[in-house]
Amino acid sequence: MDIPTTLLYTKTHEWAKRLPAGQTGDIGDTLVGITAHAQQELRDVVFVEVPKVGRVVKQGEAVAVIESVKAAFDIYAPISGTVSRVNEVLTKSPQTVNEDCYSKGWLFAITPSAPAEFTNLMTAANYSKQIQAATH
């Protein structure tokens, strides 16, 4: 299973990627998406509801919804902050989450308000152990 080592992970299968200053125009933005494990569990994604830009979110708060042919699933904020942008591609092509969950299928970006919360997230190695423990 693909678990990039450059990302941080939540127990609820979201990933967080800290972007360098200047890349997005907002210093310290963090891209958020779902992991390969999550998208494989969802299977065929048919709808993505992203949060509104400007929404203030708390770490662990449900902020988005992904619907598949199986069910709807809440997506949680990996860190607290303000939603700075959303992936508009997903409105017309929600299946992008299945096709490329770590790149083109990102969901939204957050400008962090409490950077210390990154320490609550898992490394790729720890996330891999969590998945292995859950499947055995």
FIKOLZA-1660 file (N, C-alpha, C; in steps of 0.1 Angstrom, whole numbers, plus 5000, padded with zeros to 4 digits):
% residues 136
   i   px   py   pz ch aa at
   1 5008 4988 5000  A  M  N
   1 5000 5000 5000  A  M CA
   1 5009 5012 5000  A  M  C
   2 5005 5022 4993  A  D  N
   2 5012 5035 4991  A  D CA
   2 5010 5044 5003  A  D  C
   3 5020 5046 5011  A  I  N
   3 5020 5055 5022  A  I CA
   3 5032 5064 5022  A  I  C
   4 5031 5076 5015  A  P  N
   4 5042 5085 5013  A  P CA
   4 5048 5089 5026  A  P  C
   5 5062 5089 5027  A  T  N
   5 5068 5092 5040  A  T CA
   5 5069 5108 5042  A  T  C
   6 5066 5115 5032  A  T  N
   6 5066 5130 5033  A  T CA
   6 5054 5136 5039  A  T  C
   7 5044 5128 5042  A  L  N
   7 5031 5133 5047  A  L CA
   7 5030 5128 5062  A  L  C
   8 5020 5135 5068  A  L  N
   8 5016 5131 5082  A  L CA
   8 5002 5126 5081  A  L  C
   9 4998 5118 5091  A  Y  N
   9 4985 5110 5090  A  Y CA
   9 4977 5111 5103  A  Y  C
  10 4964 5109 5101  A  T  N
  10 4955 5108 5113  A  T CA
  10 4950 5094 5114  A  T  C
  11 4945 5091 5126  A  K  N
  11 4939 5078 5129  A  K CA
  11 4927 5076 5120  A  K  C
  12 4920 5086 5115  A  T  N
  12 4908 5085 5107  A  T CA
  12 4911 5085 5092  A  T  C
  13 4924 5083 5088  A  H  N
  13 4929 5081 5074  A  H CA
  13 4929 5094 5066  A  H  C
  14 4931 5105 5072  A  E  N
  14 4934 5117 5064  A  E CA
  14 4949 5119 5064  A  E  C
  15 4954 5126 5053  A  W  N
  15 4968 5130 5053  A  W CA
  15 4970 5145 5053  A  W  C
  16 4981 5150 5058  A  A  N
  16 4984 5164 5058  A  A CA
  16 4998 5166 5052  A  A  C
  17 4999 5176 5043  A  K  N
  17 5011 5179 5037  A  K CA
  17 5014 5194 5039  A  K  C
  18 5024 5197 5047  A  R  N
  18 5028 5211 5049  A  R CA
  18 5035 5216 5037  A  R  C
  19 5030 5227 5031  A  L  N
  19 5036 5233 5019  A  L CA
  19 5046 5244 5024  A  L  C
  20 5057 5245 5016  A  P  N
  20 5067 5256 5019  A  P CA
  20 5061 5270 5017  A  P  C
  21 5066 5279 5025  A  A  N
  21 5061 5293 5023  A  A CA
  21 5063 5298 5009  A  A  C
  22 5053 5305 5004  A  G  N
  22 5054 5311 4991  A  G CA
  22 5048 5302 4980  A  G  C
  23 5047 5289 4982  A  Q  N
  23 5042 5280 4971  A  Q CA
  23 5027 5283 4969  A  Q  C
  24 5019 5286 4979  A  T  N
  24 5005 5288 4977  A  T CA
  24 5001 5303 4978  A  T  C
  25 5010 5312 4982  A  G  N
  25 5007 5325 4984  A  G CA
  25 5003 5327 4999  A  G  C
  26 5000 5317 5006  A  D  N
  26 4997 5317 5020  A  D CA
  26 5008 5310 5028  A  D  C
  27 5014 5317 5037  A  I  N
  27 5025 5310 5044  A  I CA
  27 5020 5299 5053  A  I  C
  28 5027 5287 5051  A  G  N
  28 5024 5276 5059  A  G CA
  28 5011 5268 5056  A  G  C
  29 5005 5270 5045  A  D  N
  29 4993 5262 5042  A  D CA
  29 4996 5247 5043  A  D  C
  30 4986 5239 5046  A  T  N
  30 4987 5225 5047  A  T CA
  30 4976 5219 5038  A  T  C
  31 4980 5211 5028  A  L  N
  31 4970 5203 5020  A  L CA
  31 4965 5191 5028  A  L  C
  32 4952 5188 5026  A  V  N
  32 4946 5177 5033  A  V CA
  32 4939 5168 5022  A  V  C
  33 4940 5155 5024  A  G  N
  33 4933 5145 5016  A  G CA
  33 4931 5133 5023  A  G  C
  34 4926 5122 5016  A  I  N
  34 4924 5109 5023  A  I CA
  34 4935 5100 5018  A  I  C
  35 4938 5090 5026  A  T  N
  35 4949 5081 5022  A  T CA
  35 4944 5070 5012  A  T  C
  36 4954 5063 5006  A  A  N
  36 4951 5052 4997  A  A CA
  36 4943 5042 5004  A  A  C
  37 4946 5039 5016  A  H  N
  37 4938 5029 5024  A  H CA
  37 4923 5034 5024  A  H  C
  38 4920 5046 5027  A  A  N
  38 4907 5051 5028  A  A CA
  38 4900 5051 5015  A  A  C
  39 4906 5055 5004  A  Q  N
  39 4900 5055 4991  A  Q CA
  39 4897 5041 4986  A  Q  C
  40 4905 5032 4990  A  Q  N
  40 4903 5018 4986  A  Q CA
  40 4891 5012 4994  A  Q  C
  41 4889 5016 5006  A  E  N
  41 4878 5012 5014  A  E CA
  41 4865 5018 5008  A  E  C
  42 4866 5031 5004  A  L  N
  42 4854 5038 4998  A  L CA
  42 4850 5032 4985  A  L  C
  43 4860 5029 4977  A  R  N
  43 4858 5024 4963  A  R CA
  43 4854 5035 4954  A  R  C
  44 4843 5035 4948  A  D  N
  44 4839 5044 4938  A  D CA
  44 4833 5057 4944  A  D  C
  45 4842 5068 4944  A  V  N
  45 4837 5081 4950  A  V CA
  45 4828 5087 4939  A  V  C
  46 4816 5092 4944  A  V  N
  46 4807 5098 4934  A  V CA
  46 4804 5113 4938  A  V  C
  47 4808 5117 4950  A  F  N
  47 4805 5131 4954  A  F CA
  47 4814 5135 4965  A  F  C
  48 4819 5147 4964  A  V  N
  48 4828 5153 4975  A  V CA
  48 4822 5166 4979  A  V  C
  49 4819 5168 4992  A  E  N
  49 4815 5181 4997  A  E CA
  49 4827 5186 5005  A  E  C
  50 4833 5197 5000  A  V  N
  50 4844 5203 5007  A  V CA
  50 4839 5215 5016  A  V  C
  51 4847 5219 5026  A  P  N
  51 4843 5230 5034  A  P CA
  51 4844 5243 5026  A  P  C
  52 4837 5253 5031  A  K  N
  52 4838 5267 5025  A  K CA
  52 4851 5273 5029  A  K  C
  53 4857 5280 5019  A  V  N
  53 4869 5288 5021  A  V CA
  53 4866 5299 5032  A  V  C
  54 4875 5300 5042  A  G  N
  54 4873 5309 5052  A  G CA
  54 4868 5303 5065  A  G  C
  55 4863 5291 5064  A  R  N
  55 4858 5284 5076  A  R CA
  55 4869 5281 5086  A  R  C
  56 4867 5284 5098  A  V  N
  56 4876 5281 5109  A  V CA
  56 4873 5267 5114  A  V  C
  57 4883 5258 5115  A  V  N
  57 4881 5244 5119  A  V CA
  57 4890 5241 5130  A  V  C
  58 4886 5231 5138  A  K  N
  58 4893 5226 5149  A  K CA
  58 4899 5212 5146  A  K  C
  59 4910 5209 5151  A  Q  N
  59 4916 5195 5149  A  Q CA
  59 4906 5185 5153  A  Q  C
  60 4904 5175 5144  A  G  N
  60 4894 5164 5147  A  G CA
  60 4880 5167 5144  A  G  C
  61 4877 5179 5139  A  E  N
  61 4863 5183 5136  A  E CA
  61 4860 5178 5122  A  E  C
  62 4847 5172 5120  A  A  N
  62 4843 5168 5107  A  A CA
  62 4841 5181 5099  A  A  C
  63 4848 5181 5087  A  V  N
  63 4847 5193 5079  A  V CA
  63 4843 5191 5064  A  V  C
  64 4843 5178 5060  A  A  N
  64 4840 5175 5046  A  A CA
  64 4833 5162 5046  A  A  C
  65 4827 5158 5035  A  V  N
  65 4820 5145 5033  A  V CA
  65 4824 5140 5019  A  V  C
  66 4827 5127 5019  A  I  N
  66 4830 5120 5007  A  I CA
  66 4819 5109 5006  A  I  C
  67 4812 5109 4995  A  E  N
  67 4802 5098 4992  A  E CA
  67 4807 5089 4982  A  E  C
  68 4805 5076 4984  A  S  N
  68 4808 5066 4974  A  S CA
  68 4795 5058 4971  A  S  C
  69 4796 5049 4962  A  V  N
  69 4784 5041 4959  A  V CA
  69 4780 5033 4972  A  V  C
  70 4789 5031 4981  A  K  N
  70 4787 5023 4993  A  K CA
  70 4780 5031 5004  A  K  C
  71 4786 5043 5007  A  A  N
  71 4781 5051 5019  A  A CA
  71 4787 5065 5018  A  A  C
  72 4784 5073 5028  A  A  N
  72 4790 5087 5030  A  A CA
  72 4799 5086 5042  A  A  C
  73 4810 5093 5041  A  F  N
  73 4820 5093 5052  A  F CA
  73 4824 5107 5055  A  F  C
  74 4825 5111 5068  A  D  N
  74 4830 5124 5072  A  D CA
  74 4845 5124 5071  A  D  C
  75 4850 5136 5067  A  I  N
  75 4865 5138 5067  A  I CA
  75 4868 5148 5077  A  I  C
  76 4878 5145 5085  A  Y  N
  76 4882 5153 5097  A  Y CA
  76 4894 5162 5095  A  Y  C
  77 4894 5174 5101  A  A  N
  77 4905 5183 5100  A  A CA
  77 4917 5177 5108  A  A  C
  78 4928 5175 5101  A  P  N
  78 4940 5170 5109  A  P CA
  78 4946 5180 5118  A  P  C
  79 4944 5193 5115  A  I  N
  79 4949 5204 5124  A  I CA
  79 4938 5215 5124  A  I  C
  80 4940 5224 5134  A  S  N
  80 4931 5236 5135  A  S CA
  80 4936 5247 5126  A  S  C
  81 4927 5255 5121  A  G  N
  81 4931 5266 5113  A  G CA
  81 4919 5271 5105  A  G  C
  82 4922 5278 5094  A  T  N
  82 4912 5284 5085  A  T CA
  82 4914 5277 5071  A  T  C
  83 4903 5273 5066  A  V  N
  83 4903 5267 5052  A  V CA
  83 4907 5278 5042  A  V  C
  84 4918 5276 5035  A  S  N
  84 4923 5286 5027  A  S CA
  84 4919 5284 5012  A  S  C
  85 4917 5272 5008  A  R  N
  85 4912 5269 4995  A  R CA
  85 4907 5254 4994  A  R  C
  86 4900 5252 4983  A  V  N
  86 4894 5238 4981  A  V CA
  86 4898 5234 4967  A  V  C
  87 4897 5221 4965  A  N  N
  87 4900 5215 4952  A  N CA
  87 4888 5215 4944  A  N  C
  88 4886 5225 4936  A  E  N
  88 4874 5227 4927  A  E CA
  88 4872 5215 4917  A  E  C
  89 4883 5209 4913  A  V  N
  89 4882 5198 4904  A  V CA
  89 4873 5187 4909  A  V  C
  90 4872 5185 4922  A  L  N
  90 4864 5174 4927  A  L CA
  90 4849 5176 4925  A  L  C
  91 4844 5189 4923  A  T  N
  91 4830 5191 4921  A  T CA
  91 4825 5184 4908  A  T  C
  92 4834 5185 4898  A  K  N
  92 4830 5179 4885  A  K CA
  92 4836 5165 4883  A  K  C
  93 4847 5162 4890  A  S  N
  93 4853 5149 4889  A  S CA
  93 4857 5143 4902  A  S  C
  94 4847 5139 4910  A  P  N
  94 4850 5134 4924  A  P CA
  94 4858 5121 4923  A  P  C
  95 4858 5114 4912  A  Q  N
  95 4866 5101 4911  A  Q CA
  95 4881 5104 4911  A  Q  C
  96 4885 5117 4910  A  T  N
  96 4899 5120 4911  A  T CA
  96 4905 5115 4924  A  T  C
  97 4896 5115 4935  A  V  N
  97 4901 5110 4948  A  V CA
  97 4906 5095 4946  A  V  C
  98 4898 5087 4939  A  N  N
  98 4902 5073 4937  A  N CA
  98 4915 5072 4928  A  N  C
  99 4916 5081 4918  A  E  N
  99 4926 5080 4908  A  E CA
  99 4940 5085 4913  A  E  C
 100 4940 5095 4922  A  D  N
 100 4952 5101 4926  A  D CA
 100 4950 5108 4939  A  D  C
 101 4948 5100 4950  A  C  N
 101 4945 5106 4963  A  C CA
 101 4956 5114 4969  A  C  C
 102 4968 5112 4966  A  Y  N
 102 4979 5120 4972  A  Y CA
 102 4984 5132 4964  A  Y  C
 103 4978 5134 4952  A  S  N
 103 4982 5146 4944  A  S CA
 103 4970 5153 4939  A  S  C
 104 4965 5150 4928  A  K  N
 104 4953 5157 4922  A  K CA
 104 4941 5156 4930  A  K  C
 105 4940 5145 4938  A  G  N
 105 4927 5143 4946  A  G CA
 105 4927 5149 4960  A  G  C
 106 4936 5159 4963  A  W  N
 106 4936 5166 4976  A  W CA
 106 4922 5172 4977  A  W  C
 107 4918 5174 4990  A  L  N
 107 4905 5180 4993  A  L CA
 107 4904 5195 4995  A  L  C
 108 4912 5199 5005  A  F  N
 108 4912 5213 5009  A  F CA
 108 4926 5217 5015  A  F  C
 109 4928 5229 5017  A  A  N
 109 4940 5234 5024  A  A CA
 109 4936 5242 5036  A  A  C
 110 4944 5241 5046  A  I  N
 110 4942 5248 5059  A  I CA
 110 4954 5257 5062  A  I  C
 111 4952 5269 5066  A  T  N
 111 4963 5277 5072  A  T CA
 111 4962 5275 5087  A  T  C
 112 4973 5268 5092  A  P  N
 112 4972 5263 5106  A  P CA
 112 4972 5275 5116  A  P  C
 113 4964 5273 5126  A  S  N
 113 4964 5283 5137  A  S CA
 113 4971 5278 5149  A  S  C
 114 4974 5265 5150  A  A  N
 114 4981 5259 5161  A  A CA
 114 4991 5249 5156  A  A  C
 115 5003 5254 5151  A  P  N
 115 5012 5245 5145  A  P CA
 115 5017 5233 5154  A  P  C
 116 5016 5235 5167  A  A  N
 116 5020 5225 5176  A  A CA
 116 5012 5212 5175  A  A  C
 117 5000 5214 5169  A  E  N
 117 4991 5202 5167  A  E CA
 117 4997 5192 5157  A  E  C
 118 5007 5196 5149  A  F  N
 118 5013 5186 5140  A  F CA
 118 5019 5174 5148  A  F  C
 119 5023 5177 5160  A  T  N
 119 5029 5166 5168  A  T CA
 119 5019 5155 5172  A  T  C
 120 5006 5158 5170  A  N  N
 120 4995 5148 5173  A  N CA
 120 4993 5139 5161  A  N  C
 121 4999 5142 5150  A  L  N
 121 4998 5134 5138  A  L CA
 121 5008 5123 5137  A  L  C
 122 5005 5112 5129  A  M  N
 122 5014 5101 5128  A  M CA
 122 5024 5102 5116  A  M  C
 123 5035 5096 5117  A  T  N
 123 5044 5094 5106  A  T CA
 123 5039 5083 5097  A  T  C
 124 5045 5082 5086  A  A  N
 124 5041 5071 5076  A  A CA
 124 5043 5057 5083  A  A  C
 125 5054 5056 5090  A  A  N
 125 5057 5043 5097  A  A CA
 125 5046 5040 5107  A  A  C
 126 5042 5049 5115  A  N  N
 126 5032 5047 5125  A  N CA
 126 5018 5045 5119  A  N  C
 127 5015 5052 5109  A  Y  N
 127 5002 5050 5102  A  Y CA
 127 5002 5036 5096  A  Y  C
 128 5013 5031 5090  A  S  N
 128 5014 5018 5084  A  S CA
 128 5011 5007 5095  A  S  C
 129 5017 5009 5107  A  K  N
 129 5015 5000 5118  A  K CA
 129 5000 5000 5122  A  K  C
 130 4994 5011 5122  A  Q  N
 130 4979 5012 5126  A  Q CA
 130 4971 5004 5116  A  Q  C
 131 4974 5005 5103  A  I  N
 131 4966 4998 5093  A  I CA
 131 4968 4983 5094  A  I  C
 132 4981 4979 5096  A  Q  N
 132 4984 4965 5098  A  Q CA
 132 4977 4959 5110  A  Q  C
 133 4977 4967 5121  A  A  N
 133 4971 4962 5133  A  A CA
 133 4955 4960 5131  A  A  C
 134 4950 4969 5123  A  A  N
 134 4935 4969 5121  A  A CA
 134 4931 4958 5112  A  A  C
 135 4940 4954 5103  A  T  N
 135 4936 4943 5093  A  T CA
 135 4940 4929 5097  A  T  C
 136 4947 4928 5109  A  H  N
 136 4951 4915 5113  A  H CA
 136 4943 4910 5126  A  H  C
% end
